[in-house]
Amino acid sequence: MGDRSSREASPLVHLAYVDCSNLFIEAQKVSAVSHGLARSLADARDRRVTDLHYRLDLNRLMALLQWLEHPVRAMLFGSITASNAALWHHAEGAGFEVTVVERGFAGREKQVDTSLVARLCRDAYRDARPGLDRITLVAGDGDYLPAVQQLVADGFDVTLAYWAHASRELREAASRFQPLDPFVEDLSL
């Protein structure tokens, strides 16, 4: 981004990082509850109830991220399968920088969380200014806790935007929490 003096005079930087798989899987549970398919998220989890018709509209997700803080540079992370190639084109068309990883043994998703954290930390310490710029994490997994704790301790403003059932520790570690539950229908395709 150039030397320090030009960075200090530059406009606000808003970096957003989305764990697409995590967001989508949990959105199907939130949607199931909102449509009365399950009494609560605990019920949906216990009975493995999801709204299989729910799909995320990544254009609307980008609009929500811009609403949180405009402008935004947003990165979306996920894993590629034979059936989801169109999703990544949709994400790029919505303005996301996309990082996909191959699934591991037996089709299990591996390296999405670590890829996101590596990029988040590199970008924060290279491109953002503590106390001035904003970072938004769209994920709810406790695996993100150490990175969020470190960023906040180093003076970065970190918003966690996720479903209300995000990890309690992660919600508390972030500078602020923006629940997405009220937007579940707005974010649907």
N, C-alpha and C positions, 0 to 999 in steps of 0.2 A: 504494500500500500504506500510505499514511499517513505521519506524520512519522517521523523517524529513531529516536526513543526507543521508539515502539510497534513498529517493525520489529525492533529489537534484542531485545525481549522476546517477539516472536512465535515460533511453532514453526518447525522446520526447513522450508525450502522445497526441494523436489526438482522441477526442471524437466527434462522429457525431450522430445527432438526427433527425429522419425523421418522419414527419407527412404524412403517406402514403396516407390517404384518400384525404387530401388537395392537395398533389402533383399530384395524379392521376387525380382528377376531373379537376384541372386547366390544366394539360397536354393535356387532351382531347380538351380543348378550344384552346390552343396554336397550337396543331396539326391541328385543323379545319382551323385555319387561314393559316398555312403553306401549306395546301392542297387546298386553295382557296374556302373553304366552307363558309367562312365569310371574310369580308373585313378587319376587325380589331378585337381586343379583345373586344372592346366596342360593335361592331356589334354582335359578337358571344354571348356576355352576354345578350344584348338586345333581340336578336332573339332566345336565348337559343339553339344555335348551338354548337354541340360538335362532335368530331370524335369518334363515338361509337366503331370503330374498333381498336382504340389505346389502347395498353396495355403496362405497364411498365415492362421492363426487369430488375429485381432487381440485377442480376449478373452484368449488365452493370452499374447500379447505384452504386454498391459497387466499381467497377473499377474506376468510376469517383471520388468517395470519396477518394480512395487511390491515385489517381492522384493529388488531391488537397493537400494531406499530407499523406505520408505513414510512419508508419503503422497507421491503423485506427481501433478503436473499435466503431462499429456502432449499434445504437438502432433504431428500426422501430416500430412505434405506429399506431394502427388502431382499427377498430371495426369489430367484427365477425358477419357474416351473414350465412344463410344456403348455399349460393352459393360461398362463398370465402374461404373456409377452405384450399383449395390447395394453395392459395396465401401465407399463413403463412408458409407452408412447403417450398415453393419456396424461401421465404425470409430467412428462417433458413439455407437452402442449399447454399444461396449466402453469408452467413457469418454474417447475422444480428442477434442481440438479439431481439426477438419479444415480444412486449407487446400488447395484444388485450383486449378490453373491450367489454362488452355486450352493445348492443344498448338499448337506453332508450324507453320511452313511444312512441308508434306509429312508432317504427323503426328508430327513430332519433338518430344520433350519439351524444353521450355525453361522457365526461371525457377523450377524447383523448388528447386535448390540455393541460388539467390540469395534466394528467398522465405524459406527456412529460416534462412539466415544472418542476414538482416535481423531476423527475429522473435527468434532466439536472442540476438543482441546487444542488441536493445531490451529484452527481458525480463530478461536478466542484469543490465544496468546500471540498470534501473528497479526490478526486483522482488527480486533476490537479493543476498545479502551475501557478499562475498569472505571466505574462510576459515571460513564457517559453513554455507552452503547448498550443494546439489549440483546439478550439471548433467550430464545424460546425453545423449550424441549417439549415435543409432543410424543410422550411415552409415559408409561406408568409403572414400569418394572423396577423393583428395588435394585437391580443391577446397575442402574444409573446413579445411585446414591453417592458413591465416592466422588465421581466427577462433579456432580452438582455441589456437594459440600465444598470441594476444593475451589471451584469457580466463585462461589459466594464468599468464601473466606478471603479470596484474592480481590474482592471488590466488584465482581461482575454482577450485573442485574440479571437474574435468571428467572423467567416465568415458566412454570410448569402448566401446560394446557393439556388436559386429559380428562377422561371420565372420572366421576366423583370417587370411584373405588380405587384410584391410584394408590400406590404404596403410601401409607401414612407418613413414614419416615421421609420419603421423597417429597411429599407435599410440604412437610415442615421444613425441609432443608432449602427449598427454593425461596427466592425473594417474594414470590407471590404465586398463588394457584388460581387458574382459570378453569373451572369445571366445564366440560363440553356437553354434558348431559342435556342442557336446554337447547342445544343445537343439533341433536341427533337427527331430527327430520330434515333440518336445513342442510346437513352434510350428506344426505342420501342422494344417490343418483336416480 
